Amino acid sequence: MRIAFNAWFWDQPETGSGQYARCLVEFLTRLDPSLDIVLLRPQRKGNLYKVIFEQVIFPRLARQVGADVAHVPYWAPPMASPVPTVVTIHDIIPLRLRAYRGGPLVRLYTALVSATSPGAVMVLTDSEASRQDVLVSLGVPPGRVRVIPLAVGAHFCPDPEPGDDAVRARYGLPHRYVLYLGGFDVRKNVATALRAYAWVGPVLGDECPLVLAGRLPVKDTSFAPDPRRQAREAGLQPGWVRWIGPVSEADKPAIYRSAAAFIFPSRYEGFGLPVLEAMACGVPVVASDTSSIPEVVGAAGILLPPDDAEGMAGALLQLLQDAAFHAEMRRRALAQAGRFSWEQTARRTLEAYQEALV
């Protein structure tokens, strides 16, 4: 079988779409070495060229290379394709959340890919929550939407590595800490994590601060509120919270596995990869009970409403003070993370390709 693979994000491995594309192709070729995956890569970048590549150049090249199936591994299926097309829709955030709809050009692009999605032979999505969003908002027939969860690499593991101490030193990490790693846009709801530390701080804040990892907003806006201001408004003492800025992909496993707990109060996720990364490193999770997050966490973490800062604080304090409870949640986290694998993701994707040919 020959697969024409849209490789727009191939050279952007720091993005979620880039990581997904690279990992999926790697494990598909491991699963079936006879599979012929042709990467169709853009010749240049730019917003207008991106639309032309997705809608015109990619389907034309898919036909020229004699592909049996074309796969667009992000939300951008062509309106017309001479080759049966599979598209992966990780989420439909611009349709679900008003703050993410952007300006006129972004809304026009969203309208375009929304209109073209029902034309895909098969739609792959990361969670049942996202599947329901696709069915309700895009009008794709239920029989053509498949849930195929994501996974994390083998380097996300609980076993310490020789370089872990150097990573901790490079970021100035304390001996013990609660971690948040992710974005600071409004749906990530970092304010709840900070408000939780208004309760945790007086008890354990000095010996186990909240560490926030990620690129801080350049400006304090309603879309990307500055968490430093939010920390002040929550009454947090300076020693209770630390900002370590963006971290490299290579350093993430060490930063996760050195944490005592991971907090993730996001209001909406198509999957919630940071939660799975933390669990794979043996870190107990306190997270919101919304969208796809319960599917990823299962019974392996503590799930609460996204605005329940007091409840999340209580969960963190129990994890930090009750060694037996922490050990049990660590065991559950590792067991749950073990249910996800790139081998399984690749196998189910290959099955979707085969269905697309029928």
C-alpha positions in Angstrom: 0.0 0.0 0.0 1.3 3.4 -0.9 0.4 6.3 1.4 0.7 10.0 0.4 1.5 11.7 3.7 1.0 15.5 4.1 4.3 16.5 5.7 3.6 20.2 6.3 4.6 19.9 9.9 7.4 17.4 9.4 10.2 20.0 9.9 8.5 21.4 13.0 9.1 18.6 15.6 8.6 21.1 18.4 4.9 21.3 17.6 2.3 18.7 18.5 1.4 18.1 14.9 5.1 17.6 14.0 5.6 15.1 16.8 2.5 13.2 15.8 3.5 13.0 12.1 7.0 11.8 12.9 6.1 9.2 15.5 3.2 7.9 13.4 5.4 7.4 10.3 8.1 5.8 12.4 5.8 3.2 14.0 3.8 2.5 10.8 7.0 1.6 9.0 8.0 -0.6 12.0 4.7 -2.3 12.0 4.6 -3.0 8.2 8.0 -2.5 6.4 6.2 -3.1 3.1 4.2 0.0 3.6 5.3 2.7 1.2 4.9 6.1 2.8 5.6 9.0 0.5 6.2 12.3 2.4 4.9 15.2 0.4 6.6 18.3 1.8 6.0 22.0 1.0 8.6 23.9 -1.0 8.0 27.1 1.0 6.0 28.4 3.9 3.4 31.1 4.4 -0.3 31.2 5.2 -1.6 31.6 1.6 0.8 28.9 0.3 -0.3 26.6 3.1 -3.9 26.7 1.8 -2.8 26.2 -1.8 -0.6 23.2 -0.7 -3.4 21.6 1.3 -6.2 22.2 -1.3 -4.4 21.9 -4.6 -0.8 20.8 -4.5 -1.1 17.9 -2.0 -4.0 16.1 -3.7 -2.4 16.5 -7.1 0.9 15.1 -5.9 -0.9 12.2 -4.2 -2.3 11.2 -7.5 1.0 11.7 -9.3 2.9 9.4 -6.9 0.2 6.7 -7.4 -1.0 6.7 -3.8 -3.7 4.3 -2.7 -4.6 6.5 0.3 -3.7 10.1 1.3 -3.3 11.1 4.9 -3.5 14.6 6.2 -2.3 14.3 9.9 -4.0 17.6 11.0 -7.2 19.4 10.4 -6.9 20.4 6.7 -8.5 17.9 4.3 -8.7 18.9 0.6 -12.1 19.8 -0.7 -11.6 17.4 -3.7 -9.1 14.6 -3.9 -8.6 11.9 -6.6 -7.2 9.7 -3.8 -9.2 8.5 -0.8 -8.3 10.8 2.0 -7.9 10.1 5.7 -7.6 13.2 8.0 -6.7 13.4 11.7 -8.6 16.0 13.6 -7.0 16.3 17.0 -9.6 18.9 18.2 -11.9 21.6 16.9 -11.0 24.3 19.4 -11.8 27.2 17.1 -15.4 25.9 16.8 -15.8 25.1 20.5 -14.1 28.1 22.2 -14.9 31.7 21.1 -11.6 33.0 22.3 -9.7 30.8 19.7 -11.7 31.9 16.6 -9.1 34.6 15.7 -9.5 37.3 13.1 -11.3 37.2 9.7 -8.6 35.1 7.9 -8.4 32.5 10.7 -12.2 32.2 10.7 -12.2 31.9 7.0 -9.7 29.0 7.2 -11.7 27.3 9.9 -14.8 27.6 7.7 -12.9 26.0 4.8 -11.6 23.0 6.7 -15.0 22.6 8.4 -16.7 22.4 5.1 -14.1 20.0 3.6 -14.1 17.6 6.6 -17.2 15.6 5.6 -15.5 14.7 2.3 -12.8 12.7 4.0 -13.2 8.9 3.6 -12.1 8.5 7.2 -11.7 10.9 10.1 -9.3 9.9 12.9 -9.5 11.7 16.3 -7.7 11.3 19.6 -10.5 10.8 22.0 -14.2 10.0 22.3 -14.8 13.6 23.5 -13.2 14.9 20.3 -15.2 12.3 18.3 -18.4 13.7 19.7 -17.3 17.2 18.8 -16.6 16.2 15.3 -20.0 14.5 14.9 -21.9 17.4 16.3 -20.0 20.3 14.7 -18.8 18.9 11.4 -21.6 16.6 10.3 -19.3 13.7 9.5 -21.2 10.4 9.4 -20.5 8.4 12.6 -19.3 5.4 10.7 -16.4 7.3 9.2 -15.0 8.7 12.5 -12.4 6.5 14.4 -11.0 7.2 17.9 -7.3 6.4 17.9 -5.6 7.7 21.1 -2.1 9.2 21.0 0.9 7.9 22.9 4.3 9.1 24.3 7.8 8.0 23.5 9.7 5.4 25.6 11.9 8.1 27.0 9.0 9.2 29.1 9.6 6.7 31.9 10.0 6.6 35.7 13.5 5.3 35.8 16.1 8.0 36.5 18.6 8.8 33.8 22.3 9.9 34.4 21.6 13.4 33.1 18.6 14.1 35.4 20.6 16.0 38.0 22.1 18.2 35.3 18.6 19.0 34.0 17.4 19.9 37.5 20.4 22.1 38.0 20.0 23.8 34.6 16.4 24.9 35.4 17.1 25.6 39.1 14.5 23.0 40.2 14.0 22.5 44.0 14.4 19.1 45.6 10.6 18.7 45.7 7.9 20.4 43.7 4.5 20.2 42.1 4.7 20.7 38.3 2.5 22.5 35.7 3.9 22.1 32.1 2.0 23.6 29.2 0.7 26.8 27.7 -0.6 29.9 29.4 -3.6 30.6 27.1 -6.9 31.0 28.7 -8.2 27.5 28.2 -5.3 26.1 30.1 -6.8 27.7 33.2 -3.5 28.1 35.1 -5.2 30.5 37.5 -6.9 27.5 39.2 -3.5 25.9 39.8 -2.3 29.2 41.3 -5.4 29.6 43.5 -4.9 26.0 44.7 -1.5 27.1 46.0 -3.2 29.8 48.2 -4.2 26.7 50.3 -1.1 24.6 49.7 1.3 27.4 50.2 0.9 28.0 54.0 1.4 24.3 54.6 4.0 23.2 52.2 4.7 26.0 49.7 8.3 26.7 50.9 9.4 23.1 50.8 7.4 22.0 47.8 6.7 25.0 45.5 4.6 25.1 42.4 6.9 25.0 39.3 5.4 26.4 36.1 7.1 25.4 32.9 6.4 27.0 29.6 6.8 30.2 27.6 5.2 33.0 29.5 2.9 35.5 27.7 4.7 38.5 26.2 1.6 40.6 27.0 -1.0 40.3 29.7 -4.3 39.8 27.7 -7.6 38.1 28.2 -6.5 35.4 25.7 -3.1 34.9 27.5 -3.4 36.2 31.0 0.0 36.8 32.8 0.3 34.1 35.5 2.6 36.3 37.5 -0.1 38.8 37.9 -2.6 36.0 38.8 -0.1 34.7 41.4 0.0 38.1 43.1 -3.8 38.4 43.0 -4.1 34.9 44.6 -1.9 36.1 47.4 1.0 33.7 46.8 4.3 34.3 48.5 7.3 34.5 46.2 8.8 31.3 47.5 5.6 29.3 46.7 5.8 29.5 43.0 8.7 29.3 40.4 8.8 30.1 36.7 11.3 28.1 34.7 10.3 29.2 31.2 10.2 27.0 28.1 11.8 23.6 28.3 13.3 21.5 25.5 11.6 18.2 24.5 14.8 16.4 25.6 14.6 17.8 29.1 10.9 17.1 29.7 11.1 13.5 31.0 13.6 14.5 33.7 11.5 17.5 34.7 8.4 15.3 35.0 9.9 12.4 36.9 11.5 14.7 39.5 8.1 16.2 40.4 6.0 15.0 43.3 2.8 15.7 41.5 1.4 17.2 38.3 -1.5 19.6 38.1 -3.4 20.2 34.9 -6.6 22.2 35.3 -7.3 22.7 31.6 -10.8 23.5 30.5 -10.6 21.8 27.1 -8.3 19.3 25.5 -8.5 17.1 22.4 -6.4 14.6 24.2 -4.2 16.0 27.0 -0.7 14.8 26.1 1.0 16.4 29.1 -1.1 14.3 31.5 0.0 11.1 29.7 3.6 12.2 29.7 3.4 12.8 33.5 1.8 9.5 34.2 4.3 7.6 32.1 7.0 9.1 34.3 5.2 7.8 37.4 3.9 11.2 38.5 0.5 11.3 40.2 -1.9 13.7 38.4 -4.5 16.2 39.7 -6.5 17.4 36.7 -9.8 18.7 35.5 -12.7 16.4 34.8 -13.6 18.0 31.4 -13.4 17.0 27.7 -10.9 14.2 27.0 -8.9 14.3 30.2 -11.0 11.6 32.0 -10.4 9.3 29.1 -6.6 9.7 29.4 -6.4 9.6 33.2 -9.1 7.0 33.9 -9.0 6.0 37.6 -5.3 6.7 37.8 -5.5 10.4 38.9 -7.6 12.8 40.9 -10.2 14.6 38.7 -12.1 17.7 39.8 -14.1 20.5 38.2 -11.7 23.0 36.5 -12.6 25.8 38.9 -12.3 23.7 42.1 -9.1 25.2 43.4 -9.8 24.2 47.0 -10.5 20.6 45.9 -7.3 20.5 43.9 -5.4 21.9 46.9 -6.7 19.1 49.1 -5.7 16.5 46.6 -2.2 17.9 46.3 -1.8 18.1 50.1 -2.9 14.5 50.4 -0.4 13.4 47.8 2.4 15.4 49.4 1.7 14.3 52.9 0.5 10.7 52.6 3.3 8.5 51.4 1.0 5.4 51.0 -1.5 7.3 48.9 1.2 8.8 46.8 2.7 5.4 46.1 -0.8 4.0 45.1 -1.4 6.9 42.7 2.0 6.4 41.2 1.3 2.8 40.7 -2.0 3.6 39.0 -0.4 6.3 36.9 2.1 3.9 35.5 -0.5 1.2 34.8 -2.8 3.6 33.0 0.1 5.0 30.9 1.0 1.5 29.9 -2.4 1.2 28.1 -1.2 3.7 25.5 1.5 3.0 22.9 2.6 4.2 19.5 2.5 0.6 18.3 -1.2 0.5 19.0 -1.7 3.9 17.5 0.1 2.8 14.3 -1.8 -0.5 14.1 -5.2 1.2 14.4 -4.2 3.8 11.8 -3.2 1.1 9.4 -6.6 -0.5 9.9 -8.2 2.9 9.0 -6.1 3.1 5.8 -7.3 -0.4 4.9 -10.9 0.6 5.6 -10.5 3.7 3.4 -9.7 1.4 0.4 -12.9 -0.5 0.7 
